[in-house]
Amino acid sequence: TELSLINLSYNSLSGSIPISAGNLANLAALDLGVNSLTGNIPPELGNIPSLTYIFLHYNSLTGTVPPELGNLAKLRLLKLGNNELSGTVPPELGNLPALQYLTLYKNRLEGSIPPELGNLGKLRELGLQSNMLSGVIPAELADLANLTPGRSDFRWNALYAEDDSTGIFLGTVQDGGDWESTQTVAPVSPVAGTPAPTSVPLSWTSAGLADEYETVYADVPGGPYTVFGTSAGTETEVTGLAPGTAWYFRIRSVTYPHADNPNTVFSGYSGEVSAVTPGFILPEVTTADISSVTESSASGGGNVTADTGTEITARGICRNTSPVPDTVNPAEYACTSDSSGTGSFTSALTGLDPGVTYYVRAYAVCSAGTVFGNEVIFTALSDPGDEPAIEILSPLPGTFFTENSVAVRGTAQSGQDIVSV
């Protein structure tokens, strides 16, 4: 318990930091940097009132930054950079009156920068680069008058300043001076184009770093939103929407991992833009007259006209020996499939039964359903072999003639007796 200094940096230590380290009541400096440590940072370290220096950078530590570290009134240096820490920056770190160096770079921290960090009046260096921090940089950071010019870093996040004075101040303390151009920020000026019944085109203007843009949509203002997808450019068309509905859209920028940041960074969302998809105008379908009728085949077709934006995905004609109802599914019925789109088309009807009467209707399939045309009726030709052939024999006794008939005796090829014709 009398131990005041632990310096095991630049070794190949693995495993986790023991919770029992919190029992070292007189520990002033803990240096375990540049090792291969894993696991969480023990919150019990916040129970050591004498701790002045904590070096845990360049390890593989996970979990969150313990808010209990905000209890260390004597802490001057806290280096937690280049780990895999997640969660948010705890506002309790703003309770460290003696803190001069705070580095949390290259972790997986997200959320906003807590304004409480503006209370760190003795802070000389603040390293928050290469995380997933987002939102407005609090104006309170401009109160950090002791930050050394050019020694802090805010790059490779999704941050922005709402007022010029905060942005200018950050530029004076930023390493290299430019903190803004590396931020993944929301696109601006979203515009909804002319909607179709099931889709809406969108465009926007990039405002910062972005590899792609993610679009979300909802059917009520403010969401909840559904992710439609991502696009590489500054425009997209949201499809699969219901017609006759008001839709609301927002877009955000996405930056994928690269040499300066191991994280995928999402900006905040753009302002909301809306559009109303028009109701469907169903296509008009006309059934063509049947032609070239034989005992087993015929030729038919139809014509499809549709409003712009209504996609015809299938068309053809359906036949039946009784009227074709509007409720049939062409895929499960005696229907032809004759390509897609609008305009006239022809269909070949095959496999007909001789002498049978058929009812025919053209159809067209669109996203609103299946639309049928008018009904056309035709009868397939009879098989000549089904007609009785009469062989007139020599007149028999009793044969007589009148003006409109003749009585004969004979035998039809079908075997039926013919008495008179």
C-alpha positions as CSV (number, residue, x, y, z in Angstrom):
1,T,0.0,0.0,0.0
2,E,3.0,2.3,0.2
3,L,3.7,2.0,-3.5
4,S,3.7,5.3,-5.2
5,L,4.9,4.6,-8.7
6,I,4.2,1.8,-11.2
7,N,6.0,2.1,-14.5
8,L,5.7,-1.0,-16.7
9,S,5.4,0.8,-20.1
10,Y,6.8,-0.5,-23.4
11,N,6.7,-4.1,-22.4
12,S,4.5,-6.9,-23.9
13,L,2.1,-7.1,-20.9
14,S,-1.2,-8.8,-21.7
15,G,-4.3,-9.6,-19.7
16,S,-6.3,-7.0,-17.8
17,I,-5.6,-4.4,-15.2
18,P,-6.4,-5.9,-11.8
19,I,-9.2,-4.4,-9.8
20,S,-6.9,-4.6,-6.7
21,A,-4.9,-1.7,-8.1
22,G,-7.6,0.4,-6.6
23,N,-6.3,-0.5,-3.2
24,L,-2.9,1.3,-3.7
25,A,-3.9,4.2,-1.6
26,N,-0.6,6.1,-2.0
27,L,-0.1,5.5,-5.8
28,A,0.8,8.7,-7.6
29,A,1.7,7.5,-11.0
30,L,0.4,4.5,-13.0
31,D,2.2,4.0,-16.3
32,L,1.1,0.9,-18.3
33,G,1.3,2.5,-21.7
34,V,2.3,0.8,-24.9
35,N,1.5,-2.8,-24.0
36,S,-1.2,-5.3,-25.0
37,L,-3.5,-5.0,-22.1
38,T,-7.2,-5.9,-22.6
39,G,-10.4,-5.6,-20.6
40,N,-11.9,-2.6,-18.9
41,I,-10.3,0.3,-17.0
42,P,-11.1,-0.5,-13.4
43,P,-13.4,2.2,-12.0
44,E,-11.6,1.4,-8.7
45,L,-8.8,3.6,-9.9
46,G,-11.1,6.5,-9.0
47,N,-10.6,5.6,-5.3
48,I,-6.9,6.5,-5.2
49,P,-6.9,10.2,-4.1
50,S,-3.1,10.6,-4.7
51,L,-3.2,9.6,-8.3
52,T,-1.5,12.3,-10.4
53,Y,-0.5,10.6,-13.7
54,I,-2.3,7.8,-15.6
55,F,-0.7,6.4,-18.7
56,L,-2.8,3.7,-20.4
57,H,-2.3,4.7,-24.0
58,Y,-1.5,2.2,-26.9
59,N,-3.2,-0.9,-25.5
60,S,-6.3,-2.8,-26.4
61,L,-8.5,-1.7,-23.5
62,T,-12.3,-1.9,-24.1
63,G,-15.4,-0.7,-22.2
64,T,-16.1,2.9,-21.3
65,V,-14.1,5.6,-19.7
66,P,-14.9,5.3,-16.0
67,P,-16.7,8.4,-14.7
68,E,-15.1,7.6,-11.3
69,L,-11.9,9.0,-12.7
70,G,-13.6,12.4,-12.2
71,N,-13.0,11.9,-8.4
72,L,-9.2,12.3,-8.8
73,A,-8.7,15.9,-7.7
74,K,-4.9,15.7,-8.0
75,L,-4.8,14.2,-11.5
76,R,-2.7,16.2,-13.9
77,L,-2.4,13.8,-16.8
78,L,-4.8,11.2,-18.3
79,K,-3.6,9.4,-21.4
80,L,-6.1,6.9,-22.8
81,G,-5.5,7.2,-26.5
82,N,-5.1,4.4,-29.0
83,N,-7.3,1.9,-27.3
84,E,-10.8,0.5,-28.1
85,L,-12.8,2.4,-25.6
86,S,-16.4,3.0,-26.4
87,G,-19.3,5.0,-25.1
88,T,-19.3,8.7,-24.5
89,V,-16.8,11.1,-22.9
90,P,-18.0,11.3,-19.3
91,P,-18.9,14.8,-18.1
92,E,-17.3,13.9,-14.8
93,L,-13.9,14.5,-16.3
94,G,-14.8,18.2,-16.1
95,N,-14.4,17.9,-12.3
96,L,-10.6,17.5,-12.4
97,P,-9.3,20.9,-11.3
98,A,-5.6,20.0,-11.7
99,L,-5.8,18.3,-15.1
100,Q,-3.4,19.6,-17.7
101,Y,-3.3,16.8,-20.4
102,L,-6.3,14.8,-21.5
103,T,-5.9,12.6,-24.6
104,L,-8.6,10.2,-25.7
105,Y,-7.7,9.9,-29.4
106,K,-8.2,6.8,-31.6
107,N,-10.8,5.1,-29.6
108,R,-14.5,4.4,-30.4
109,L,-16.0,7.2,-28.4
110,E,-19.2,8.7,-29.7
111,G,-21.8,11.3,-28.8
112,S,-21.1,14.9,-28.1
113,I,-18.3,16.7,-26.3
114,P,-19.5,17.5,-22.8
115,P,-19.6,21.2,-22.1
116,E,-18.2,20.4,-18.6
117,L,-14.7,20.0,-20.2
118,G,-14.8,23.8,-20.4
119,N,-14.2,23.8,-16.6
120,L,-10.7,22.4,-17.0
121,G,-9.0,25.8,-16.4
122,K,-5.5,24.4,-16.3
123,L,-5.8,22.2,-19.3
124,R,-2.9,22.6,-21.8
125,E,-3.6,19.8,-24.3
126,L,-6.8,18.1,-25.4
127,G,-6.7,15.2,-27.8
128,L,-10.1,13.9,-29.1
129,Q,-9.2,13.1,-32.7
130,S,-10.1,9.9,-34.6
131,N,-13.2,9.0,-32.7
132,M,-16.9,9.1,-33.7
133,L,-17.7,12.2,-31.7
134,S,-20.5,14.3,-33.3
135,G,-22.6,17.4,-32.9
136,V,-21.9,20.9,-31.9
137,I,-18.6,21.7,-30.2
138,P,-19.6,23.4,-27.0
139,A,-18.8,27.1,-26.8
140,E,-17.4,26.4,-23.3
141,L,-14.3,25.0,-24.8
142,A,-13.3,28.6,-25.7
143,D,-12.9,29.2,-22.0
144,L,-9.8,26.9,-22.0
145,A,-7.4,29.8,-22.0
146,N,-4.4,27.7,-21.1
147,L,-4.5,25.4,-24.1
148,T,-1.2,25.5,-25.8
149,P,-1.5,26.8,-29.4
150,G,-1.2,24.0,-31.9
151,R,-1.1,21.2,-29.4
152,S,-4.7,20.0,-29.3
153,D,-6.5,17.9,-31.9
154,F,-10.2,17.6,-32.9
155,R,-9.9,16.1,-36.4
156,W,-11.5,13.1,-37.9
157,N,-14.8,13.2,-36.1
158,A,-18.3,14.6,-37.0
159,L,-18.1,17.9,-35.1
160,Y,-19.0,21.4,-36.1
161,A,-19.1,24.8,-34.4
162,E,-22.3,26.8,-34.3
163,D,-20.6,30.2,-33.7
164,D,-17.6,31.7,-35.4
165,S,-15.8,32.5,-32.2
166,T,-15.6,28.9,-31.1
167,G,-14.4,27.8,-34.5
168,I,-11.7,30.5,-34.6
169,F,-10.5,29.6,-31.1
170,L,-10.2,25.9,-32.0
171,G,-8.2,26.9,-35.1
172,T,-5.6,28.5,-32.8
173,V,-5.2,25.5,-30.6
174,Q,-5.5,22.8,-33.3
175,D,-2.4,21.0,-34.5
176,G,-1.9,22.4,-38.0
177,G,-4.7,24.9,-37.5
178,D,-7.3,23.1,-39.7
179,W,-9.8,21.1,-37.7
180,E,-12.9,21.6,-39.9
181,S,-12.0,20.0,-43.2
182,T,-11.7,16.5,-41.7
183,Q,-15.1,16.5,-40.1
184,T,-17.9,14.2,-41.4
185,V,-20.8,16.7,-41.3
186,A,-24.4,16.6,-42.5
187,P,-25.2,17.5,-46.1
188,V,-27.1,20.7,-46.6
189,S,-29.9,22.0,-48.9
190,P,-31.8,18.7,-49.4
191,V,-34.4,18.9,-52.2
192,A,-37.2,16.5,-53.1
193,G,-37.8,16.3,-56.9
194,T,-41.0,15.5,-58.7
195,P,-42.4,12.3,-57.1
196,A,-43.8,9.3,-59.0
197,P,-46.5,7.0,-57.5
198,T,-43.9,4.8,-55.7
199,S,-40.6,6.8,-55.7
200,V,-39.2,10.2,-54.9
201,P,-35.9,11.6,-56.3
202,L,-33.7,13.5,-53.8
203,S,-30.6,15.7,-54.1
204,W,-28.4,17.6,-51.7
205,T,-25.1,19.5,-51.3
206,S,-22.1,18.0,-49.5
207,A,-20.8,20.1,-46.6
208,G,-17.7,18.2,-45.6
209,L,-16.0,14.9,-45.6
210,A,-18.1,11.9,-46.9
211,D,-17.5,8.6,-48.6
212,E,-21.2,7.9,-49.0
213,Y,-24.6,9.3,-47.9
214,E,-27.3,7.4,-46.0
215,T,-31.0,8.3,-46.7
216,V,-33.8,7.6,-44.3
217,Y,-37.6,8.0,-44.8
218,A,-40.8,8.1,-42.7
219,D,-44.5,8.6,-43.3
220,V,-44.8,11.0,-40.4
221,P,-42.8,14.2,-39.7
222,G,-39.8,13.5,-37.4
223,G,-39.9,9.8,-37.8
224,P,-39.4,7.1,-36.7
225,Y,-37.3,6.6,-39.8
226,T,-36.4,3.6,-42.0
227,V,-33.0,3.4,-43.7
228,F,-33.4,3.3,-47.4
229,G,-29.8,2.8,-48.3
230,T,-26.6,4.6,-49.2
231,S,-25.3,6.4,-52.3
232,A,-21.9,7.6,-53.4
233,G,-23.1,10.8,-55.0
234,T,-25.3,13.7,-53.9
235,E,-28.5,12.3,-55.3
236,T,-30.6,9.2,-55.0
237,E,-34.2,8.0,-55.7
238,V,-36.1,6.4,-52.8
239,T,-38.2,3.6,-54.3
240,G,-40.8,1.2,-53.0
241,L,-43.0,3.9,-51.5
242,A,-46.8,3.7,-51.2
243,P,-48.7,5.9,-53.6
244,G,-50.9,8.8,-52.4
245,T,-48.8,9.3,-49.2
246,A,-46.8,12.2,-47.7
247,W,-43.2,11.1,-47.1
248,Y,-40.4,12.7,-45.1
249,F,-36.6,12.3,-45.8
250,R,-33.3,13.1,-44.1
251,I,-29.7,12.4,-45.2
252,R,-26.5,12.0,-43.3
253,S,-22.8,11.6,-44.4
254,V,-20.8,8.5,-43.8
255,T,-17.0,8.2,-43.7
256,Y,-15.5,4.7,-43.6
257,P,-12.3,3.6,-41.8
258,H,-9.0,5.0,-43.2
259,A,-5.4,5.5,-42.1
260,D,-6.3,8.4,-39.8
261,N,-9.4,6.9,-38.2
262,P,-10.2,3.2,-37.6
263,N,-13.9,4.0,-37.2
264,T,-16.9,4.4,-39.4
265,V,-18.2,7.9,-38.7
266,F,-21.7,9.1,-39.2
267,S,-22.7,12.8,-39.3
268,G,-25.9,14.1,-37.8
269,Y,-28.9,14.2,-40.2
270,S,-29.8,17.0,-42.6
271,G,-32.9,19.0,-42.3
272,E,-36.1,17.1,-43.2
273,V,-37.6,17.4,-46.7
274,S,-41.0,16.1,-47.8
275,A,-42.9,15.0,-50.9
276,V,-46.3,13.5,-51.6
277,T,-46.4,10.5,-53.9
278,P,-49.4,10.8,-56.3
279,G,-52.1,8.1,-56.3
280,F,-51.9,5.4,-58.9
281,I,-53.5,6.0,-62.3
282,L,-54.2,2.4,-63.4
283,P,-53.1,1.4,-66.9
284,E,-55.8,1.0,-69.6
285,V,-55.8,-2.5,-71.2
286,T,-57.6,-3.3,-74.5
287,T,-58.1,-6.9,-75.7
288,A,-57.5,-7.3,-79.5
289,D,-59.8,-9.3,-81.7
290,I,-58.9,-13.0,-82.2
291,S,-57.7,-14.0,-85.6
292,S,-56.1,-16.9,-87.5
293,V,-58.3,-19.4,-85.6
294,T,-57.7,-23.1,-86.2
295,E,-58.8,-26.2,-84.4
296,S,-55.9,-25.9,-81.9
297,S,-54.5,-22.3,-82.1
298,A,-55.4,-18.7,-82.6
299,S,-53.7,-15.3,-82.6
300,G,-54.6,-12.6,-80.1
301,G,-53.1,-9.7,-78.2
302,G,-53.9,-6.4,-76.8
303,N,-52.7,-2.8,-76.1
304,V,-51.6,-1.2,-72.8
305,T,-51.4,2.5,-72.1
306,A,-50.2,3.8,-68.8
307,D,-49.4,7.1,-67.1
308,T,-45.7,8.2,-66.8
309,G,-44.1,6.5,-63.8
310,T,-46.3,3.5,-63.9
311,E,-44.1,0.5,-64.7
312,I,-45.8,-2.4,-66.5
313,T,-43.8,-5.5,-65.5
314,A,-45.8,-8.2,-67.4
315,R,-48.6,-8.4,-69.9
316,G,-50.4,-11.0,-72.0
317,I,-53.8,-12.6,-72.5
318,C,-55.8,-15.1,-70.4
319,R,-58.3,-17.6,-71.7
320,N,-60.9,-19.8,-70.2
321,T,-64.0,-21.8,-71.2
322,S,-66.0,-19.4,-69.0
323,P,-65.6,-15.7,-68.4
324,V,-62.2,-14.7,-66.9
325,P,-62.7,-13.0,-63.6
326,D,-60.7,-9.9,-62.4
327,T,-59.3,-11.8,-59.5
328,V,-57.2,-14.3,-61.3
329,N,-53.4,-14.4,-60.9
330,P,-51.9,-14.6,-64.5
331,A,-49.0,-16.6,-63.1
332,E,-51.4,-19.3,-61.9
333,Y,-53.9,-19.2,-64.8
334,A,-54.0,-20.1,-68.5
335,C,-52.3,-16.9,-69.5
336,T,-49.6,-16.0,-72.0
337,S,-46.6,-13.8,-70.9
338,D,-45.7,-11.3,-73.6
339,S,-42.8,-9.2,-72.3
340,S,-43.5,-6.0,-70.4
341,G,-44.0,-2.3,-70.9
342,T,-46.8,-0.3,-72.7
343,G,-48.0,-0.5,-76.3
344,S,-49.5,-3.2,-78.4
345,F,-48.5,-6.8,-78.3
346,T,-49.5,-10.1,-79.9
347,S,-50.0,-13.5,-78.2
348,A,-50.1,-17.0,-79.6
349,L,-53.0,-19.1,-78.2
350,T,-52.1,-22.8,-78.5
351,G,-53.4,-26.1,-77.2
352,L,-57.0,-25.2,-77.9
353,D,-59.7,-27.9,-78.1
354,P,-61.6,-28.1,-81.4
355,G,-65.0,-26.7,-81.4
356,V,-64.7,-25.2,-77.9
357,T,-65.8,-21.6,-77.1
358,Y,-63.2,-19.5,-75.3
359,Y,-63.4,-16.3,-73.3
360,V,-60.2,-14.1,-73.6
361,R,-59.0,-11.0,-71.8
362,A,-55.7,-9.1,-72.1
363,Y,-54.0,-8.2,-68.8
364,A,-51.2,-5.9,-67.6
365,V,-49.3,-6.2,-64.2
366,C,-48.1,-3.1,-62.4
367,S,-47.2,-2.3,-58.8
368,A,-50.8,-1.6,-58.0
369,G,-51.9,-5.0,-59.2
370,T,-53.3,-6.7,-62.3
371,V,-55.6,-4.8,-64.7
372,F,-57.7,-6.7,-67.3
373,G,-59.1,-5.6,-70.6
374,N,-62.4,-6.2,-72.3
375,E,-63.7,-9.7,-73.0
376,V,-63.5,-11.3,-76.4
377,I,-65.2,-14.6,-77.2
378,F,-64.3,-17.0,-80.0
379,T,-64.7,-20.7,-80.9
380,A,-62.0,-22.9,-82.1
381,L,-62.7,-24.7,-85.4
382,S,-64.2,-28.1,-85.3
383,D,-62.1,-31.1,-86.3
384,P,-63.2,-32.2,-89.8
385,G,-63.0,-35.8,-88.7
386,D,-65.9,-35.1,-86.4
387,E,-68.4,-34.2,-89.2
388,P,-70.4,-37.3,-90.5
389,A,-69.8,-38.1,-94.1
390,I,-72.8,-39.4,-96.1
391,E,-72.5,-41.9,-98.9
392,I,-75.7,-41.9,-101.0
393,L,-76.4,-45.3,-102.3
394,S,-78.5,-46.2,-105.2
395,P,-82.2,-45.3,-104.8
396,L,-84.1,-47.8,-102.8
397,P,-87.7,-48.4,-103.0
398,G,-89.6,-45.7,-101.3
399,T,-87.1,-42.9,-102.2
400,F,-89.0,-39.7,-102.9
401,F,-88.0,-36.1,-103.7
402,T,-89.7,-32.9,-102.7
403,E,-88.8,-29.3,-103.4
404,N,-86.5,-29.0,-100.2
405,S,-85.6,-32.6,-99.3
406,V,-84.8,-36.0,-100.4
407,A,-85.4,-39.2,-98.5
408,V,-82.6,-41.7,-99.0
409,R,-81.2,-44.7,-97.3
410,G,-77.5,-44.8,-96.6
411,T,-74.9,-45.1,-93.8
412,A,-72.7,-42.3,-92.5
413,Q,-69.0,-42.9,-91.8
414,S,-69.8,-42.6,-88.2
415,G,-72.0,-45.6,-88.4
416,Q,-75.2,-43.6,-87.9
417,D,-78.2,-44.3,-90.0
418,I,-79.3,-41.4,-92.1
419,V,-83.0,-41.3,-92.9
420,S,-83.5,-38.0,-94.5
421,V,-81.6,-34.8,-95.4
